[in-house]
Amino acid sequence: MTGVERLSGEGSRAQGSRAQALRRELGAFLRSRRERLTPAELDLPVAPRRRTPGLRRGEVAELAGISASWYAWLEQGRVRTSAQVLRSVARALRLNEADTAHVLSFVDDPAPGGGSPGWVSRNLLSLVESVSPNPAVVIDPHWDLLAWNAGYAALLTDPARLPPKQRNLPWLVFRWAPARALIANWESEARSLLGQFHAHAAHHPEDRRYAEIVAEVTKDPDAANWYGRRETAAYQPAVRHFRHPEVGELRLRYVKLAAVDEPGHHFLCYLPDDRDAEAAVRRLTEGVDSPRPPAP
């Protein structure tokens, strides 16, 4: 066997292993949603002795219009299926918009994450600085913080003061103690962010960095509960409310942009929603030097 053939074989095995892991993740997600439903919610007859929580697999299969054995294989991660079938299953399980999108995302079998570099281009760095004093940051596919400006450091905390592994958006929300007091609607904001993160991480079951972040974040009891329930969420533009110890109440519009020339990188910015917030943001950064991102 030549070196090229050997590498090709190893690549095929790795790709097959990842595909199986993705099918298992999809199956586990469908099972978690099936177990939350009750026959009464769907006007189904209730048997006197039901040994399993939620609906039975056969009941979901009947509602989705597919065979019971095929649905069982789907939950077991043994088969691939089409978007049409998954839409039918999503309707049968009464999935919301975010959960349905999450299920359908498994059809495309996206490429593994972590491929983008751990550095930021001059263009993105210039953009982060140009929006000052408005808080802005660049994150990578793992939601690690790569670059930030003085406004971001003043609004939350300067990531440069944190160990590299803790320069991460989910870590800040769940493991950085002041976050619960700083973010006015902490529970809803944190739950939504974790749901979005889960939707990304679920596609990369063999990615060590995702696993590392999940292990650290789920040390928080709330995160462990929500992540364990496989909750998902879709990004929604919104006005974020902060209670800052120095400038008081802040209403900031949250903007998220994908970097076309740097796949996997996103630019996040908080824009004042009113004149009071605009003045408060300026006060936060008065006399503060712009922090520099860590060296690559």
C-alpha positions as CSV (number, residue, x, y, z in Angstrom):
1,M,0.0,0.0,0.0
2,T,1.4,3.4,-1.0
3,G,1.5,6.4,1.4
4,V,-1.2,8.1,-0.6
5,E,-3.5,5.1,-0.3
6,R,-2.8,4.8,3.4
7,L,-3.6,8.4,4.0
8,S,-6.7,8.2,1.9
9,G,-7.9,5.2,3.9
10,E,-7.2,6.9,7.2
11,G,-9.1,9.9,6.0
12,S,-12.1,7.8,4.9
13,R,-12.2,6.1,8.3
14,A,-12.0,9.4,10.2
15,Q,-14.8,10.8,8.0
16,G,-16.9,7.7,8.6
17,S,-16.3,7.9,12.3
18,R,-17.4,11.5,12.4
19,A,-20.6,10.8,10.4
20,Q,-21.5,8.0,12.8
21,A,-21.0,10.4,15.8
22,L,-23.2,13.0,14.1
23,R,-26.0,10.4,13.5
24,R,-25.7,9.4,17.2
25,E,-26.0,13.0,18.3
26,L,-29.1,13.5,16.1
27,G,-30.7,10.4,17.5
28,A,-30.0,11.4,21.0
29,F,-31.6,14.8,20.3
30,L,-34.7,13.3,18.8
31,R,-35.0,10.9,21.7
32,S,-34.8,13.7,24.2
33,R,-37.6,15.5,22.5
34,R,-39.8,12.4,22.2
35,E,-39.4,11.7,26.0
36,R,-40.7,15.2,26.8
37,L,-44.1,14.7,25.0
38,T,-47.1,13.0,26.5
39,P,-49.9,11.1,24.6
40,A,-52.4,13.6,26.1
41,E,-50.7,16.5,24.4
42,L,-51.2,14.9,21.0
43,D,-54.7,13.5,21.7
44,L,-53.4,9.9,21.7
45,P,-54.9,7.1,23.8
46,V,-53.1,6.6,27.1
47,A,-52.2,3.0,27.9
48,P,-52.7,2.1,31.6
49,R,-49.1,0.8,31.9
50,R,-46.5,2.9,30.0
51,R,-43.0,1.9,31.0
52,T,-41.2,4.6,29.1
53,P,-41.4,8.4,29.5
54,G,-43.0,10.4,26.8
55,L,-44.2,9.0,23.5
56,R,-43.2,5.6,22.2
57,R,-41.1,5.4,19.1
58,G,-44.0,3.7,17.2
59,E,-46.3,6.6,18.0
60,V,-43.8,9.2,16.6
61,A,-43.3,7.0,13.5
62,E,-47.0,6.9,12.9
63,L,-47.4,10.6,13.3
64,A,-44.5,11.3,11.0
65,G,-45.7,8.8,8.4
66,I,-42.6,6.5,8.4
67,S,-42.1,3.0,9.6
68,A,-41.5,2.2,13.2
69,S,-38.3,0.3,12.5
70,W,-36.9,3.2,10.4
71,Y,-37.6,5.7,13.2
72,A,-36.0,3.4,15.7
73,W,-32.8,3.2,13.5
74,L,-32.9,6.9,13.2
75,E,-32.8,7.4,17.0
76,Q,-30.1,4.7,17.3
77,G,-27.9,6.6,14.8
78,R,-27.9,3.7,12.3
79,V,-29.3,5.5,9.2
80,R,-29.0,8.7,7.2
81,T,-32.2,10.3,6.1
82,S,-33.5,13.2,4.0
83,A,-34.7,16.7,5.0
84,Q,-38.2,15.7,4.0
85,V,-38.3,12.9,6.6
86,L,-36.7,15.0,9.3
87,R,-39.3,17.7,8.7
88,S,-42.0,15.2,9.2
89,V,-40.4,14.0,12.4
90,A,-40.0,17.5,13.6
91,R,-43.7,18.2,13.1
92,A,-44.6,14.9,14.9
93,L,-42.4,15.9,17.8
94,R,-43.9,19.5,17.9
95,L,-40.4,21.0,17.6
96,N,-40.1,24.8,17.7
97,E,-38.4,26.7,15.0
98,A,-34.9,26.6,16.6
99,D,-35.1,22.8,17.2
100,T,-36.4,22.1,13.7
101,A,-33.5,24.1,12.2
102,H,-31.1,22.2,14.4
103,V,-32.4,18.8,13.2
104,L,-32.3,19.9,9.6
105,S,-28.8,21.1,10.0
106,F,-27.6,17.5,10.3
107,V,-28.6,16.8,6.7
108,D,-25.8,18.9,5.2
109,D,-23.2,17.3,7.4
110,P,-21.1,20.5,7.7
111,A,-17.3,20.4,7.7
112,P,-15.6,20.1,11.1
113,G,-15.0,23.3,13.0
114,G,-11.7,24.7,14.3
115,G,-10.3,25.2,10.8
116,S,-10.0,29.0,11.0
117,P,-6.8,30.4,12.4
118,G,-6.4,31.6,16.0
119,W,-5.5,35.1,14.8
120,V,-7.4,38.1,13.4
121,S,-6.7,39.9,10.2
122,R,-5.8,43.5,10.0
123,N,-9.2,44.3,8.5
124,L,-11.1,42.9,11.4
125,L,-8.8,44.5,14.0
126,S,-9.3,47.8,12.3
127,L,-13.1,47.3,12.4
128,V,-13.0,46.5,16.1
129,E,-11.1,49.7,16.8
130,S,-13.1,51.9,14.5
131,V,-16.4,51.3,16.4
132,S,-14.9,52.5,19.7
133,P,-16.1,53.4,22.2
134,N,-18.9,51.0,21.4
135,P,-17.9,47.5,22.8
136,A,-16.8,45.1,20.1
137,V,-15.1,41.7,19.9
138,V,-14.1,39.0,17.4
139,I,-14.8,35.4,18.1
140,D,-13.8,32.1,16.4
141,P,-15.9,29.0,15.7
142,H,-15.4,27.9,19.4
143,W,-16.6,31.3,20.5
144,D,-13.1,32.0,21.9
145,L,-12.4,35.8,22.0
146,L,-9.6,36.7,19.6
147,A,-9.7,40.6,19.6
148,W,-11.6,43.3,21.5
149,N,-11.6,47.0,22.1
150,A,-11.5,49.2,25.2
151,G,-15.3,49.4,25.2
152,Y,-15.7,45.6,25.5
153,A,-13.1,45.4,28.2
154,A,-14.8,48.2,30.2
155,L,-18.3,46.8,29.7
156,L,-17.4,43.2,30.9
157,T,-13.8,42.5,31.8
158,D,-10.5,42.8,30.0
159,P,-10.0,39.3,28.4
160,A,-6.2,39.9,28.5
161,R,-6.4,39.5,32.3
162,L,-7.9,36.0,32.0
163,P,-6.0,32.8,31.2
164,P,-6.2,32.0,27.5
165,K,-8.7,29.0,28.0
166,Q,-11.1,31.4,29.8
167,R,-11.2,33.9,27.0
168,N,-14.5,32.4,25.8
169,L,-18.0,33.8,25.5
170,P,-19.9,31.0,27.2
171,W,-17.2,30.9,29.9
172,L,-17.7,34.6,30.6
173,V,-21.5,34.2,30.8
174,F,-21.5,31.1,33.1
175,R,-18.3,31.0,35.0
176,W,-17.3,34.7,35.4
177,A,-19.0,35.5,38.7
178,P,-20.1,39.2,38.0
179,A,-22.0,38.2,34.8
180,R,-25.3,37.3,36.7
181,A,-25.5,40.8,38.2
182,L,-24.2,42.6,35.1
183,I,-26.6,41.1,32.6
184,A,-30.1,42.2,33.6
185,N,-32.0,39.3,32.1
186,W,-29.2,36.8,32.8
187,E,-31.3,33.6,32.7
188,S,-33.0,34.2,29.4
189,E,-29.8,35.6,27.8
190,A,-27.6,32.8,29.1
191,R,-30.0,30.1,28.2
192,S,-30.3,31.4,24.6
193,L,-26.5,31.8,24.2
194,L,-26.0,28.2,25.5
195,G,-28.6,26.9,23.1
196,Q,-26.9,28.6,20.2
197,F,-23.5,27.2,21.3
198,H,-25.0,23.7,21.6
199,A,-26.3,23.9,18.1
200,H,-22.7,24.5,16.9
201,A,-20.9,22.1,19.1
202,A,-23.3,19.2,18.3
203,H,-21.8,19.1,14.8
204,H,-18.3,18.6,16.1
205,P,-18.5,15.7,18.5
206,E,-14.8,14.9,18.2
207,D,-13.5,18.4,18.5
208,R,-11.5,18.7,21.7
209,R,-11.9,22.4,22.2
210,Y,-15.7,22.2,22.1
211,A,-15.6,19.3,24.6
212,E,-13.2,21.3,26.9
213,I,-15.6,24.3,26.8
214,V,-18.6,22.2,27.6
215,A,-16.9,20.5,30.5
216,E,-15.9,23.8,32.0
217,V,-19.2,25.7,31.4
218,T,-21.3,22.8,32.7
219,K,-19.7,23.1,36.1
220,D,-22.4,25.7,36.5
221,P,-25.6,23.9,37.6
222,D,-27.9,25.9,35.3
223,A,-25.6,25.3,32.3
224,A,-25.4,21.6,33.2
225,N,-29.2,21.3,33.3
226,W,-29.9,23.2,30.1
227,Y,-27.1,21.6,28.1
228,G,-28.1,18.1,29.4
229,R,-31.6,18.8,28.0
230,R,-30.1,19.5,24.6
231,E,-31.7,22.9,24.4
232,T,-31.1,24.8,21.2
233,A,-31.7,28.4,20.1
234,A,-31.3,30.5,17.1
235,Y,-29.5,33.9,17.1
236,Q,-32.0,36.8,17.3
237,P,-31.0,40.5,17.1
238,A,-32.1,42.1,20.4
239,V,-31.5,44.9,22.8
240,R,-29.4,43.7,25.8
241,H,-29.9,45.2,29.2
242,F,-26.9,45.7,31.5
243,R,-26.6,47.0,35.1
244,H,-23.0,48.3,35.2
245,P,-21.5,49.1,38.6
246,E,-20.0,52.3,37.3
247,V,-22.5,53.8,34.9
248,G,-25.8,52.1,35.9
249,E,-28.4,50.9,33.4
250,L,-27.4,50.4,29.8
251,R,-29.5,49.4,26.8
252,L,-27.3,48.1,23.9
253,R,-28.3,46.7,20.6
254,Y,-26.5,43.4,19.9
255,V,-25.1,43.1,16.4
256,K,-23.5,39.9,15.0
257,L,-21.7,39.8,11.6
258,A,-20.0,36.9,9.9
259,A,-16.6,37.6,8.3
260,V,-16.8,36.4,4.7
261,D,-13.0,36.5,4.2
262,E,-12.4,34.7,7.5
263,P,-14.7,31.7,7.7
264,G,-15.8,30.9,11.2
265,H,-15.0,34.3,12.6
266,H,-17.7,36.6,13.8
267,F,-17.7,40.3,14.7
268,L,-19.9,41.2,17.7
269,C,-20.8,44.7,18.6
270,Y,-23.0,46.5,21.2
271,L,-24.5,49.7,19.9
272,P,-26.3,52.2,22.2
273,D,-30.0,52.0,21.9
274,D,-30.6,55.5,23.4
275,R,-28.8,58.7,24.3
276,D,-28.3,57.7,27.9
277,A,-26.6,54.5,26.8
278,E,-24.5,56.4,24.3
279,A,-23.3,58.8,27.1
280,A,-22.7,55.9,29.5
281,V,-20.5,54.0,26.9
282,R,-18.4,57.1,26.4
283,R,-17.9,57.5,30.2
284,L,-16.9,53.8,30.4
285,T,-13.9,54.4,28.2
286,E,-12.8,57.9,29.2
287,G,-9.0,57.8,29.7
288,V,-8.8,54.1,29.0
289,D,-6.1,52.9,26.5
290,S,-7.3,50.4,23.9
291,P,-6.2,46.9,24.8
292,R,-4.2,44.9,22.4
293,P,-5.2,41.4,21.4
294,P,-2.8,38.6,22.6
295,A,-0.1,37.7,20.2
296,P,-0.9,34.7,17.9
